[in-house]
Amino acid sequence: MNPQPIGPFLLDDEIAFPPVHLADEQGLLAIGGDLSVERLLSAYPSAVFPWPWYDHMPMFWWSPDPRFVLYPDELKVARSLRARMRRGDFQVRCDTAFRAVMEGCSEAPRPDQEGTWISDEMIEGYVALHEAGHAHSIEAWQDGELVGGFYGVTVGDLFCGESMFARVSDASKVAFATFVQTGWFRLIDCQLQTDHLERFGAREIPRVDYLAELEQSLTSPQCLQEPQRVGSWADAEM
């Protein structure tokens, strides 16, 4: 029996992805395609997400093993951040400035990276996905100014986080922790390991376990249907 080929595979006009177990050792599954709403809605329920190496290159599609996730009941908040949140320095909102959040993420400096992977094509693709009700922004506001936040994609009661930014110290951390403790989502997909999110309690799980979580989420109602105020830490019981 011939061994199965290992990715990456070249995508064509067909809106479909190869089985994720065929991704290479780094998790790269496929190259090419576009960021249409249809393709993105095929990707996330298949445990696949786009992450290009550089602008003006074909899109890269990933499904890493293991997967980095956060279970909300495992959320950890440092004492100093908890004190900041209780002061109510930020108002946390949802879906009132989606494009601005993506632009903020695209402008944020990244260690060991030149430029940004969030291209104009990425912004337009996810704005269209947001307008279709499947991508959402969580925003930190201070004195009427957007000072931080993050965005992601929902698959039922699973939230797939994409990128975050902060123009004021702790703004995105406050937005993230406040969002997680709402209990809206059963699982937060952080995709790839970072020390920043590990400090919040995120951990790696095998991709096969993530696929099981994803399958369960596909049967759950879609969360976040309207722009709303998420609240502040002071609103929550901890």
N, C-alpha and C positions, 0 to 999 in steps of 0.2 A: 504494500500500500504506500502510495506517495504521501509524504508529509504535507500538511496544509500549508499554503503560503502565509508568510507573515508580512504585515503591513510595513510601510504605508501603501495604501491603494490609491489609485487615481480616480477621482469622482468625475462623473459625466452629468448630463442633464437630468438623470433619474434622481428623484428625491428619496434616497435610501442610503444606508450605511452598512458596511460589512459587519459581521458579528464582532463584538468588542474583544473577544478572546483572541482575535487575530492581530491585535495591536502589537507593535514591537516592544522591546524591553523598556523603553522610555514612556510607553503609553501612546505613541503616535499611531493613529489608525489610518488616516486618509489625508490626501492633499487635493486641493482644488475646490470647485463648487463656488457657491455664492452665499450671501447672508440674507436670503429671502426669508420671509416669515415662514413659509412652508418648510424650508430646509431646517431652520432653527427649531421648528416644532417637531421635526423628525429627529433632530439630534438629541435634545435634552431628555426625552423619554427613553432614548436608547443608551443613556449613560455616556453621551458624547458631548464635547463642548469645543468651540473654536478658540484658538490662541495662535495668532500668526507670529512668526519669528520677527519679521520686519514689515513695514509698510511697502506697498507696491510689489509684494510677492504673493504667490498663490496662498489660499487659506490653508492652515494646518488644523486638523481635527484630532482630538485627544480623548483617550479613555484610560487613565492611569490605573495601575494596580500596584500597591493598595490605593484606596481613596481616602482623602482627608475630610473628616466630617465632625460636626459638633451636635451632640444630643442636648437639647435645651436644659434638661435636668442635670447636666454635668457642667453647666456654665460656671466659670470661676471669674470673680471680679476682685481685683486688688483693692486693698483697704483704701489707698489713696484715691483710686478712681471712684470707688463707692462714695467717698466723702464729696468728691466733685459732683457726682450725679445728684446727691441729696441736696446740694445747694441750688439745683435747678438753673444752672448757668445757660442751658440750651433747651430750646423747644424742639422736639423731635417730631417730624411729619413724614407722611408717606405720599408719594406720587404727586407732589405739587411742583416739582422742578426736575423732571426726569432728564431732559436734555442737558440742563445745567450741571447736574451731577456727573453725567458721562463726560462732559467737557472738563469738569474739575478733575476727574480721574485721569483724563488724558494729559493734563498739564502738570500733574503731580510728579516730582522727581522720584526716580526709583534707583535704589542702590545697584551698582554694577550694570546699569542699563543706559544706553544712549538713546534719547528720544522716547517715543511711546509706541506701544503696540495697539493702542486704541485709535485707529485711523478714522477718517471721515466716513469710510465705508462701514466700519463697525458702528459708529454713532447712528448713522441713518438706518442700518439694519435693526438695531435694538430699539430705536425710537419707534419704528414701525411695529416691532413686536410689543412694545409698551402700549401703543395705540390699539393693538389687538387684544390687550388685557392680560398678557403673559409675562411682561417684564415690569419691574417695579423699582422705585428709588426710595431709600430711607434717608432722610435729610436732617442735619443738625442746623438750626437757625439761631442766630444771636443778634439782638437789636435789629431785626428785620433783614439781616444779611445771611445768605447761605454760606456756612463756614466749614461744612464737612458732610460726609455721607458715603453711601455705597449703593450699588444697584445689583440686581440679579434677576433670575428667571424662576418662575414657579411651575412646579409639576404637582398638582394637587396640594397636599400638605407638606411638600418638600420644597425648600428654598435653595436655589443654586446661586451662591454668591459669586460675583465676577470681579469687582475692583472697588477700592475705597480711596478717599482722599480727606485731608484735613488742612484747613487754612489757619485754624486756631488749635492750640494744643488740646488734645483729648477729645476733639469734636467728633471724629469718626468712631472713637472707642465708646463714647457715650451713646451715639446713635446705634452702634452695633449691640451693646449690652442691653439697652432699653428695648430694642427690637426683639432680641432673643427671649427676654423674660416676659414678653406679652403672651407667649404660649400659642401664638397663631400657627406655628409650624412644628411638626413632629421631628423634623431633622433639617439641619443646615448643612448643605454640601459646600465645603470649602475647597474642594478639588485637589489642590496640591499643598504639601506641608509648608507652613511658615512658622517661624518662632513666635511671631506676633499673635497668630490665632491659637497656637498651642498654649500660650499663656491664658487664654480664655477657656481652655478645656478641650479644644478640638484634638482629635486623635485619628490614627489611621485604622481602617478596617479593610479586609480583603474585598476586592472588586465583586466577587460573587455575593458577599453579604450586602454590598451596596445595591446590587441588582435586585436583591430580594426586597430591600427597603423601597426601591424605586417602583417595583411592581405593586407594592402595597399602596404607594402614593397615587398611582394611576387610577385607583378606585375611589380616591377621596375627592371631595368637592374642591374646586379651585378657590384659593384664598385671595384676599386683597382685590376687591372688585371696584372700590371707589377711593378717590383721594381722601385722606383723613389725617387726623392728629394722632400720633402714636402715644404721646404723653411724655412724662418725665419720670425719672427714678423715684421722685417723691410720691408719684401716683401709685407705685407698686408696693406690694407687701413682700418683704424679703426676710 
